[in-house]
Amino acid sequence: MRKVIPEIIAPNHALRLKARQDLTDGKGVLHRTGEEWLVREVGAYLTGVFEEVRKLEWCSKTFIELWHGIHLYINSCHVLVLWCIYLTACLSLLV
């Protein structure tokens, strides 16, 4: 038995979690074994039994102007939130 301490997520931070086995999180999203995802809601987060905290990350917002672009390469299966479009893949994306 271990003592569970909630993780505190501050503004501009995200908590990276990893599934120890297949699970459904508090929002009803199914996560497969080994899958990692970010929790960005500000406040206390109490991890589930089959969730492992990888690290607390700092996130910043970047504004893109018309004459600039970003080249993204995703080398593992993560969910990328980009202009309210959810992309899951191992792909190269030019925005």
C-alpha positions in Angstrom: 0.0 0.0 0.0 1.3 3.5 -0.8 0.2 7.0 0.0 -1.3 8.8 -3.0 -0.5 12.5 -3.2 -2.4 14.6 -5.8 -0.3 16.3 -8.5 -0.9 20.1 -8.7 -1.2 21.4 -12.3 -0.4 25.2 -12.5 -1.4 27.5 -15.4 0.8 26.9 -18.5 1.7 23.4 -17.2 0.6 19.9 -18.2 1.0 16.5 -16.5 2.3 13.7 -18.7 0.7 10.3 -17.8 1.4 6.8 -19.0 -1.1 3.9 -18.9 0.3 0.8 -17.1 -2.5 -1.3 -18.6 -5.6 -0.6 -20.7 -7.9 1.9 -18.9 -10.6 4.4 -19.2 -9.8 7.8 -17.6 -12.2 10.0 -15.7 -13.4 11.7 -19.0 -14.3 8.3 -20.5 -11.3 8.2 -22.9 -9.8 4.7 -23.5 -6.0 4.5 -23.2 -4.0 1.5 -24.2 -1.0 0.0 -22.3 2.0 2.2 -22.8 0.1 5.2 -24.2 1.1 8.6 -23.0 -1.1 11.7 -22.8 -1.3 15.2 -21.3 -3.7 16.5 -18.7 -3.8 20.3 -19.0 -6.6 21.3 -16.6 -5.4 23.6 -13.9 -5.9 22.2 -10.3 -5.2 19.0 -8.4 -5.1 15.7 -10.3 -5.3 12.4 -8.5 -3.8 9.6 -10.6 -5.7 6.4 -11.1 -4.4 3.0 -10.1 -3.1 2.1 -13.6 -1.8 5.6 -14.4 1.9 6.5 -14.0 3.1 10.1 -13.8 5.9 10.6 -16.2 6.6 14.3 -15.5 5.1 17.8 -15.1 5.8 19.8 -18.2 5.8 23.5 -18.9 3.7 24.5 -22.0 3.6 27.8 -23.8 1.4 29.1 -26.6 2.9 30.1 -29.9 1.2 32.3 -32.3 1.7 31.6 -36.0 1.4 34.5 -38.5 0.5 34.0 -42.2 4.1 34.2 -43.4 5.4 31.6 -40.9 5.0 27.9 -40.7 5.8 25.0 -38.4 7.1 21.6 -39.4 6.0 18.9 -36.9 7.3 15.4 -36.9 5.6 12.9 -34.6 7.7 9.9 -34.0 5.4 8.0 -31.6 1.7 7.6 -31.2 0.6 10.7 -29.3 -2.5 12.8 -29.7 -1.8 16.2 -31.0 -4.3 19.0 -30.4 -4.0 21.6 -33.2 -6.7 24.1 -33.9 -9.3 21.8 -32.4 -8.3 19.0 -34.8 -7.2 15.8 -33.2 -4.4 14.0 -35.0 -3.1 10.6 -34.0 -0.3 9.2 -36.1 3.3 8.9 -36.8 3.5 11.4 -39.6 5.2 14.5 -40.9 2.9 17.5 -40.9 3.5 20.9 -42.6 1.2 23.6 -41.2 
